[in-house]
Amino acid sequence: MAEQSKLSTYYFKQAIKEFGAEYVKELVKQLLLADKKATGELIHSINYKLVEASNEVLLEILAAPYLKYVDKGRKAGGKMPPVQPIIKWAKVRNIKPMKGKYKTIEQVGWAIARGIQKNGIKPTNVLEKAKKNIFSNKALIDKLSRGGLLDLNEMINKTFGNLNETTASK
């Protein structure tokens, strides 16, 4: 029975880990450039993990669920966003109630939520900007390629080493 060589992904995984860490840094940088730090909750939620499935190694970017609204924005109309996170954001941004119509921070939060429902949110496209910048990092892309080649080379050596051992024993 022929012996199969399992594809090694050690070097590629090391390169992907570095790529993930650099992507997280770049995404945080893009959020800061877009002035999306307010509470810091979104920025602190950003991370990555490696997911292995059969012979694949995938990089999964993790973040608070509302990153999609910060990135892609939100169209006008539809449901009003939740008011409590907006109140928290308004407090962090030191937004004060005005004399007159909105006398409490809760009323300010409701007014902002209503404004978002009515006018939408402008997209920042931070995910695409981060991706573009990270993929233009030639040294990092070269490291990914080298990692894959080192793993492939190791697999070939194991395969032909096993083939030579089998041939020699006959």
C-alpha positions in Angstrom: 0.0 0.0 0.0 1.4 3.4 -1.0 2.2 5.8 1.8 0.7 9.3 1.4 2.4 12.4 2.5 0.3 14.9 4.4 0.7 18.5 3.2 2.7 20.4 5.7 1.5 24.0 6.4 3.9 25.0 9.1 5.8 27.8 7.2 2.7 29.0 5.5 0.9 29.2 8.8 3.7 31.2 10.3 3.5 33.6 7.4 -0.3 33.8 7.6 0.0 34.7 11.3 2.3 37.6 10.5 -0.1 38.6 7.7 -3.0 38.5 10.1 -1.2 40.7 12.6 -0.2 43.2 10.0 -3.8 43.3 8.6 -5.2 44.0 12.1 -2.7 46.8 12.5 -3.6 48.3 9.1 -7.3 48.0 9.8 -6.9 49.8 13.1 -4.9 52.5 11.3 -7.7 53.0 8.7 -10.3 53.2 11.5 -8.2 55.9 13.3 -7.7 57.8 10.0 -11.5 57.7 9.5 -11.9 59.0 13.1 -13.8 55.9 14.3 -12.4 55.5 17.7 -15.0 57.1 20.0 -15.3 54.4 22.7 -12.4 52.2 21.4 -14.7 49.2 21.5 -14.5 48.5 17.8 -10.8 48.9 17.6 -10.2 46.7 20.6 -12.5 44.0 19.1 -10.4 43.6 16.0 -8.3 40.4 15.9 -7.7 37.4 13.7 -7.6 33.6 13.9 -6.4 30.8 11.7 -9.0 28.3 10.7 -7.8 24.9 9.4 -10.1 22.8 7.2 -8.8 19.7 5.4 -5.7 21.0 3.5 -6.7 24.7 3.8 -5.5 27.4 6.1 -7.9 30.3 6.3 -7.4 33.7 7.9 -10.6 34.9 9.7 -10.8 38.6 10.7 -12.8 39.1 14.0 -14.5 42.4 15.0 -17.5 43.8 16.7 -20.6 43.2 14.5 -21.1 46.9 13.8 -17.9 47.1 11.8 -20.0 46.3 8.7 -22.0 49.6 9.3 -18.8 51.6 9.8 -17.3 50.1 6.7 -20.2 49.9 4.3 -22.4 52.6 5.8 -26.1 52.4 6.0 -28.8 53.4 3.5 -31.5 55.9 4.5 -34.8 54.4 5.6 -35.4 51.1 7.3 -35.4 50.4 11.0 -34.0 52.9 13.5 -30.7 51.7 15.0 -30.6 50.9 18.7 -30.5 54.0 20.8 -28.5 52.8 23.9 -25.2 52.3 22.0 -25.7 55.8 20.5 -26.2 57.3 23.9 -22.9 55.6 25.1 -21.2 57.0 22.0 -22.6 60.5 22.6 -21.4 60.4 26.2 -17.9 59.4 25.1 -17.9 62.1 22.4 -19.0 64.6 25.1 -22.1 65.5 23.2 -24.3 67.6 25.4 -28.1 68.1 25.3 -29.0 71.5 23.9 -31.3 74.0 25.5 -34.7 73.7 23.9 -35.8 70.6 22.1 -33.4 67.9 23.5 -32.9 68.2 27.2 -31.5 64.8 28.1 -28.7 62.7 26.7 -31.4 60.0 26.0 -33.3 62.5 23.8 -30.0 63.3 22.0 -29.4 59.6 21.4 -32.9 59.1 20.1 -32.5 62.2 17.8 -29.2 60.8 16.4 -30.7 57.4 15.9 -33.6 59.0 14.1 -31.2 61.0 11.9 -29.3 57.8 11.0 -32.6 56.2 10.1 -33.6 59.1 8.0 -30.2 60.0 6.4 -28.1 56.8 6.6 -24.4 56.6 7.4 -21.6 57.4 5.0 -19.4 54.4 4.2 -15.7 54.5 5.2 -14.5 51.5 3.2 -11.9 50.8 5.8 -11.8 47.1 5.0 -11.1 47.6 1.3 -8.5 50.3 2.1 -6.7 48.0 4.6 -6.8 45.1 2.2 -5.4 47.3 -0.6 -2.5 48.6 1.6 -1.7 45.2 3.0 -1.6 43.5 -0.4 0.7 46.3 -1.7 3.2 45.2 1.0 5.6 43.3 -1.3 7.8 42.0 1.5 4.7 40.5 3.3 3.3 38.9 0.1 6.8 37.5 -0.6 6.9 35.9 2.8 3.5 34.2 2.2 4.8 32.8 -1.1 8.0 31.6 0.5 6.1 29.9 3.3 4.0 28.1 0.8 7.0 27.1 -1.2 8.9 25.8 1.9 5.9 23.7 2.8 5.6 22.3 -0.7 9.3 21.6 -0.9 9.1 19.7 2.5 6.2 17.7 1.2 8.0 16.8 -2.1 11.1 15.8 -0.1 9.0 13.6 2.2 7.2 12.0 -0.8 10.4 11.3 -2.8 12.2 10.2 0.4 9.4 7.7 1.0 9.5 6.6 -2.6 13.3 6.1 -2.5 12.9 4.0 0.8 10.2 1.9 -0.8 12.2 1.4 -4.0 15.4 0.5 -2.1 13.6 -2.1 0.0 12.4 -4.1 -3.0 
